[in-house]
Structure formats: C-alpha cells, structure tokens
C-alpha cells in the first residue's frame, strides 16, 4: 500500500508516540508505506532530550529534514542546528547522537532511491 492521499491538516491530529527508548523523543507519523519502509513524520525532542544511548545513526534510506522550531546539538560535530535549517542525508551517512536543551520539532521524509 502506498502512502495515503492527505489534504492539509493540523499535524497535531496525528498521535505522538515514543520513538526509541530515549525519554523525550517521539514521532507523529503523517504518512507511511510499511511495504517500502518509508515515512513522513514530525520528530519531536522534548526539552532536555539526549539521544546518546542510541549512538551514531546510519541507515540504508534517504532522509530529508527541516527544523520547524527549536534546535538540536550534534554531539559528534559539536554543532547546533536551529529553526529553518535543512538537511539531506544519503544512505550510509553517519549522524548524531544529539541533545536538545530547549526542545525541537523536525519535519522528516524517509525514502529509498538514487
């Protein structure tokens, strides 16, 4: 099944569910195709969230991100990324872990392709 058709709607209508075992990290899945393991989501870091227990992330899909509000600090790069910034991560790119002292919301699209 492909991602569903969806007209503009308030993202808060999608339930925030914990993402990983890290306290304070949740996601709101807007659309997903479980057969292709791709998704569009809002990733939320509550103030004080630290993803160090998850370590550095590496995956086999593309990730495109936009920071809606707040900021995250990449602990490997020792660099803060703030509201309005974007990223495009190809498969195999190392990233994270992060901490978010004041909270952060990120729009993310995951997909496979060239």
MIDOSE-1310 file (N, C-alpha, C; in nm, 2 decimals, decimal comma, always signed):
residues 114
xxxx	+0,08/-0,12/+0,00/+0,00/+0,00/+0,00/+0,09/+0,12/+0,00; +0,06/+0,22/-0,09/+0,13/+0,34/-0,09/+0,09/+0,44/+0,02; +0,16/+0,55/+0,03/+0,12/+0,65/+0,13/-0,02/+0,70/+0,09; -0,10/+0,73/+0,19/-0,24/+0,77/+0,16/-0,25/+0,92/+0,11
xxxx	-0,35/+0,95/+0,04/-0,38/+1,08/+0,00/-0,42/+1,16/+0,12; -0,37/+1,28/+0,13/-0,39/+1,36/+0,25/-0,39/+1,51/+0,22; -0,50/+1,58/+0,24/-0,50/+1,72/+0,22/-0,45/+1,79/+0,34; -0,42/+1,92/+0,34/-0,37/+1,99/+0,45/-0,45/+1,96/+0,58
xxxx	-0,38/+1,94/+0,69/-0,44/+1,91/+0,82/-0,35/+1,94/+0,93; -0,39/+1,97/+1,04/-0,31/+2,00/+1,16/-0,23/+1,88/+1,20; -0,10/+1,89/+1,20/-0,01/+1,78/+1,23/-0,04/+1,72/+1,37; -0,09/+1,80/+1,46/-0,12/+1,76/+1,60/-0,24/+1,66/+1,60
xxxx	-0,31/+1,64/+1,49/-0,41/+1,53/+1,49/-0,35/+1,39/+1,48; -0,22/+1,39/+1,45/-0,15/+1,26/+1,45/-0,09/+1,23/+1,58; -0,12/+1,12/+1,64/-0,07/+1,08/+1,77/+0,08/+1,09/+1,79; +0,13/+1,15/+1,89/+0,27/+1,15/+1,92/+0,30/+1,02/+2,00
xxxx	+0,39/+0,93/+1,94/+0,42/+0,81/+2,00/+0,57/+0,81/+2,03; +0,61/+0,74/+2,14/+0,76/+0,74/+2,17/+0,83/+0,67/+2,06; +0,95/+0,73/+2,03/+1,04/+0,68/+1,93/+1,17/+0,64/+1,99; +1,20/+0,51/+1,99/+1,32/+0,45/+2,05/+1,30/+0,45/+2,21
xxxx	+1,40/+0,41/+2,28/+1,39/+0,40/+2,42/+1,43/+0,53/+2,49; +1,47/+0,63/+2,41/+1,51/+0,76/+2,47/+1,40/+0,84/+2,52; +1,40/+0,88/+2,65/+1,29/+0,95/+2,71/+1,29/+1,09/+2,64; +1,17/+1,14/+2,60/+1,15/+1,27/+2,55/+1,16/+1,28/+2,40
xxxx	+1,18/+1,16/+2,33/+1,18/+1,16/+2,18/+1,06/+1,09/+2,13; +0,98/+1,16/+2,05/+0,86/+1,10/+1,99/+0,84/+1,14/+1,85; +0,75/+1,07/+1,78/+0,72/+1,10/+1,64/+0,57/+1,10/+1,62; +0,53/+1,18/+1,52/+0,40/+1,18/+1,47/+0,41/+1,14/+1,32
xxxx	+0,36/+1,02/+1,29/+0,37/+0,97/+1,15/+0,25/+1,03/+1,08; +0,29/+1,10/+0,97/+0,19/+1,17/+0,89/+0,15/+1,07/+0,78; +0,24/+1,00/+0,72/+0,21/+0,90/+0,61/+0,32/+0,80/+0,61; +0,29/+0,68/+0,59/+0,39/+0,57/+0,58/+0,34/+0,46/+0,48
xxxx	+0,44/+0,40/+0,42/+0,42/+0,29/+0,34/+0,50/+0,17/+0,40; +0,43/+0,09/+0,48/+0,51/-0,02/+0,55/+0,57/-0,12/+0,46; +0,52/-0,14/+0,34/+0,58/-0,24/+0,25/+0,71/-0,19/+0,20; +0,73/-0,06/+0,18/+0,85/+0,00/+0,13/+0,94/+0,06/+0,25
xxxx	+0,88/+0,06/+0,37/+0,95/+0,10/+0,49/+0,99/+0,25/+0,48; +0,90/+0,33/+0,43/+0,93/+0,48/+0,41/+0,82/+0,55/+0,49; +0,85/+0,68/+0,53/+0,76/+0,75/+0,61/+0,78/+0,90/+0,60; +0,68/+0,98/+0,63/+0,69/+1,12/+0,65/+0,64/+1,14/+0,79
xxxx	+0,72/+1,22/+0,87/+0,68/+1,23/+1,01/+0,73/+1,37/+1,07; +0,68/+1,40/+1,19/+0,73/+1,51/+1,27/+0,81/+1,44/+1,38; +0,93/+1,47/+1,40/+1,02/+1,41/+1,51/+1,02/+1,52/+1,61; +0,99/+1,48/+1,74/+0,99/+1,58/+1,85/+1,08/+1,55/+1,96
xxxx	+1,16/+1,64/+2,00/+1,26/+1,63/+2,11/+1,20/+1,72/+2,22; +1,16/+1,67/+2,33/+1,12/+1,75/+2,45/+1,25/+1,82/+2,50; +1,23/+1,93/+2,57/+1,35/+1,99/+2,63/+1,43/+1,90/+2,72; +1,56/+1,89/+2,70/+1,65/+1,81/+2,78/+1,67/+1,67/+2,72
xxxx	+1,61/+1,64/+2,60/+1,63/+1,51/+2,54/+1,77/+1,49/+2,50; +1,83/+1,37/+2,52/+1,96/+1,33/+2,48/+1,96/+1,20/+2,42; +2,00/+1,19/+2,29/+1,99/+1,06/+2,23/+2,12/+0,98/+2,23; +2,21/+1,01/+2,32/+2,34/+0,94/+2,33/+2,32/+0,79/+2,34
xxxx	+2,22/+0,74/+2,42/+2,20/+0,59/+2,43/+2,18/+0,52/+2,29; +2,13/+0,60/+2,19/+2,11/+0,54/+2,06/+2,24/+0,54/+1,98; +2,34/+0,62/+2,02/+2,47/+0,62/+1,95/+2,46/+0,69/+1,81; +2,56/+0,68/+1,73/+2,56/+0,73/+1,60/+2,46/+0,66/+1,51
xxxx	+2,39/+0,73/+1,43/+2,29/+0,67/+1,34/+2,34/+0,65/+1,20; +2,32/+0,53/+1,14/+2,35/+0,50/+1,00/+2,23/+0,42/+0,95; +2,18/+0,45/+0,83/+2,07/+0,37/+0,78/+2,08/+0,36/+0,63; +1,99/+0,28/+0,57/+2,00/+0,25/+0,42/+1,90/+0,33/+0,34
xxxx	+1,84/+0,43/+0,39/+1,75/+0,51/+0,32/+1,79/+0,66/+0,32; +1,73/+0,74/+0,23/+1,75/+0,88/+0,23/+1,67/+0,95/+0,34; +1,71/+1,06/+0,39/+1,64/+1,14/+0,49/+1,65/+1,28/+0,45; +1,54/+1,35/+0,44/+1,54/+1,49/+0,42/+1,47/+1,56/+0,53
xxxx	+1,53/+1,66/+0,59/+1,47/+1,72/+0,72/+1,47/+1,87/+0,71; +1,37/+1,92/+0,79/+1,36/+2,07/+0,81/+1,33/+2,09/+0,95; +1,40/+2,18/+1,02/+1,38/+2,21/+1,16/+1,27/+2,31/+1,17; +1,15/+2,27/+1,22/+1,04/+2,36/+1,23/+1,06/+2,46/+1,34
xxxx	+1,10/+2,41/+1,45/+1,12/+2,50/+1,57/+1,22/+2,44/+1,66; +1,29/+2,53/+1,74/+1,39/+2,48/+1,84/+1,52/+2,45/+1,78; +1,60/+2,36/+1,84/+1,73/+2,33/+1,79/+1,77/+2,19/+1,85; +1,87/+2,13/+1,78/+1,94/+2,01/+1,83/+2,09/+2,04/+1,82
xxxx	+2,16/+1,97/+1,91/+2,31/+1,98/+1,90/+2,36/+1,84/+1,87; +2,44/+1,84/+1,76/+2,50/+1,71/+1,72/+2,62/+1,69/+1,81; +2,63/+1,59/+1,89/+2,73/+1,57/+1,99/+2,86/+1,53/+1,92; +2,86/+1,47/+1,81/+2,99/+1,43/+1,74/+3,05/+1,55/+1,67
xxxx	+2,97/+1,63/+1,61/+3,02/+1,75/+1,54/+3,03/+1,87/+1,63; +2,97/+1,86/+1,75/+2,97/+1,98/+1,85/+2,92/+2,10/+1,78; +2,80/+2,08/+1,71/+2,74/+2,19/+1,63/+2,59/+2,20/+1,66; +2,54/+2,32/+1,67/+2,39/+2,33/+1,69/+2,32/+2,36/+1,56
xxxx	+2,21/+2,30/+1,54/+2,13/+2,32/+1,42/+2,00/+2,38/+1,47; +1,95/+2,48/+1,40/+1,84/+2,56/+1,45/+1,72/+2,58/+1,35; +1,62/+2,63/+1,40/+1,49/+2,66/+1,33/+1,53/+2,71/+1,19; +1,46/+2,65/+1,08/+1,48/+2,69/+0,95/+1,59/+2,62/+0,87
xxxx	+1,67/+2,54/+0,94/+1,78/+2,47/+0,87/+1,73/+2,34/+0,81; +1,79/+2,30/+0,71/+1,76/+2,17/+0,64/+1,87/+2,08/+0,63; +1,84/+1,95/+0,60/+1,95/+1,85/+0,58/+1,90/+1,75/+0,48; +2,00/+1,69/+0,41/+1,97/+1,58/+0,31/+2,08/+1,48/+0,34
xxxx	+2,03/+1,36/+0,39/+2,13/+1,26/+0,43/+2,11/+1,14/+0,34; +2,22/+1,11/+0,26/+2,21/+0,99/+0,18/+2,23/+0,86/+0,26; +2,19/+0,74/+0,21/+2,21/+0,62/+0,28/+2,36/+0,61/+0,32; +2,39/+0,56/+0,44/+2,52/+0,54/+0,49/+2,59/+0,66/+0,56
xxxx	+2,52/+0,77/+0,55/+2,58/+0,89/+0,62/+2,57/+0,88/+0,77; +2,67/+0,90/+0,84/+2,67/+0,90/+0,99/+2,62/+1,03/+1,04; +2,53/+1,02/+1,15/+2,48/+1,14/+1,21/+2,44/+1,11/+1,35; +2,44/+1,22/+1,43/+2,41/+1,21/+1,57/+2,52/+1,15/+1,65
xxxx	+2,49/+1,12/+1,78/+2,37/+1,15/+1,86/+2,35/+1,30/+1,88; +2,24/+1,33/+1,94/+2,20/+1,47/+1,96/+2,15/+1,50/+2,10; +2,15/+1,62/+2,14/+2,08/+1,66/+2,26/+2,00/+1,79/+2,22; +1,89/+1,81/+2,29/+1,81/+1,93/+2,27/+1,77/+1,99/+2,40
xxxx	+1,86/+2,09/+2,45/+1,83/+2,15/+2,57/+1,69/+2,22/+2,58; +1,65/+2,28/+2,47/+1,52/+2,36/+2,47/+1,41/+2,30/+2,39; +1,43/+2,18/+2,34/+1,33/+2,11/+2,26/+1,34/+2,14/+2,11; +1,28/+2,06/+2,02/+1,29/+2,07/+1,88/+1,18/+1,99/+1,81
xxxx	+1,14/+2,05/+1,70/+1,04/+1,97/+1,61/+1,10/+1,97/+1,47; +1,11/+1,85/+1,41/+1,17/+1,84/+1,28/+1,07/+1,77/+1,19; +1,05/+1,82/+1,06/+0,98/+1,75/+0,96/+1,07/+1,67/+0,88; +1,04/+1,54/+0,87/+1,13/+1,44/+0,80/+1,06/+1,36/+0,70
xxxx	+1,13/+1,34/+0,59/+1,08/+1,24/+0,49/+1,19/+1,14/+0,47; +1,15/+1,01/+0,47/+1,24/+0,90/+0,45/+1,20/+0,83/+0,33; +1,30/+0,79/+0,24/+1,26/+0,72/+0,12/+1,38/+0,64/+0,07; +1,36/+0,55/-0,03/+1,46/+0,48/-0,09/+1,47/+0,53/-0,24
xx	+1,59/+0,53/-0,29/+1,60/+0,57/-0,43/+1,75/+0,62/-0,46; +1,77/+0,67/-0,57/+1,90/+0,71/-0,61/+1,92/+0,86/-0,60
